[in-house]
Amino acid sequence: MGRYKGRLIVAEDEALVALGIQLMLTDAGHEVCGVASTAPESVRLAEMHAPDLALVDVRLAHGTDGLAAVSKLQAHLGIPSLLVTAHASYAEAHAAGALGWLRKPFSPDELIRIVDAALAWLHDGLVEVPVPQGLILSHWPSRRQYRH
């Protein structure tokens, strides 16, 4: 199982946080196709760029709902999402259909570890053990495999 370079979008309403996430991802070799500050903008970016993965905050600009964006990205576009938030629980992430969640604040290593694990899972159905905290694999049960 190799390390996969992903095409990602980021939905985050705080400009400095969005920039930090974008820099962490690009420093790790991933491509950030775009950054959205609202839920509708994140869906438009996903329609334009067909990313491998979306990183979505729960509370977005203008009162828009990141959980609703995650649900729409998965249900209508087939694009998996990771919630990157201080506001949602594991249960809320699971109910929205997120592939996982990462609680703010987080370190660059935590962000890259969960993104890399999610991309590996999506690419070949494998994830290294131990599974990163916050990764929810139950939305893709037919591909559940673990590699030690």
N, C-alpha and C positions, 0 to 999 in steps of 0.2 A: 504494500500500500504506500503510494507516494504522497507527496504534499501537493495539493491542487491550488493553483492560482485562480482565484475567483473573480468574476465580474459582479460588483456589488453596487447597491444604492443605499444611501443613508437618509433616514427621515428623522430629523432633529431640529427643533426650533431655536435652540441656543447656538448662535453662530460659532462661538469659541469652542463649545463642546463638539459641534459638527466638524470643525476644522481639526481638532485633536484626533477624533475618530478616523477621519480621512487620512491624516498623516500616519497614524499607527498602521492602518491597513496598507497604504501604499509603501511604507517602509518595509512591510512584510512581503511585498511582491504582489499584492492584490490590486486590481483595477477598480477604482471608484468611478462609476459611470455618471453619477450625479448626486447632488444633495438636495433634499426637499425639506421645507419647513412646515408643510401642512399635509394632512392625509390625502386630499385630492391630488396634490402635486406629486406625492410619492407614487400614486397609482399611474399618473401620466408618465413619470420617469420610467416606471416598470414596463408600461406599454411600449415606450420608445426604445428602450435598451435591452429588454428581456434578460435581466441579470440572473445570475445563479442563486443569489441570496439577497434579501433586503434586511437591513438593520433598522429597526423602527422604535422610536420612543413612544410612550403611551400618550403623553400630553404634548400635543403639537400646537403650532401657532393658530390663532383665531379660534381657539376652542375646539379644534378638530381632534378626532379620536384615533390614536394609533392602533388600538385594538381592532377597530372597525376596518382600518386599512389592512392590517394583517389578514383578517378574514377575507377581505375582497381580493387581496393579492393571491391568496391560496385558492379560493373557490373559483374565481373568474380567470385568473392568469396562470395558475399552477406554479406560482413563485413562492418558495418557502421564505420564512422570516424568522429572525431572532429579535426578541424584544430587548432593548437596551434602555433600562429605565430604573428610576428610584421608586416608582409608584405602583407597579403591578406585582402580583404574586405568581407563584408557579401555577396555581389553579386558574388564574385569569389568562395566563399565557397559553396554557393547555386548552382552555375553552375557546380561545380565539383561533386556535389552529397553528400557533407558533411552533417552530422546530425547537426553540429553546428560549431562554431568557438570561440576561446578564444584569445583575443589580449594580447600579451606580452607587458610589464611585467604584471604578475597577482599574486594574493595572493594565499596561499594554500587553503583558504576558497573558493575563486572563482573557482579554479580548481576542487575541490572536489564537489562543488555544481553543476557544469555543468556535470561532469562525473556521479554523482549520478542521476541527472535528466534524462540524456540520457539513463542510464541503466534501470531506472524505466519505461521510455517510451518504450524501446525495450522489456522489460520483460512483462509488462501488459498493455501497451497503455495508461498509465496515467502519468501526470506530475503535480506537485504541482503548484499552482498559488501563487505568480507571477512566470511566466516562466523565468528561468535564461536568462539574456541578451546573445545573441549569439546562442541560441538553435534554430535550423531550423527544424520544424516538417513537412514541406510540402512534404517531400519525402516519408512520410508514412501517407497519408491523411485518409486512411480507419481506422486508429487507433486513430484519434484525439479526445481526451477526456481530460478534465481538472478537477481537484479536488481541492476544496477550503478547 
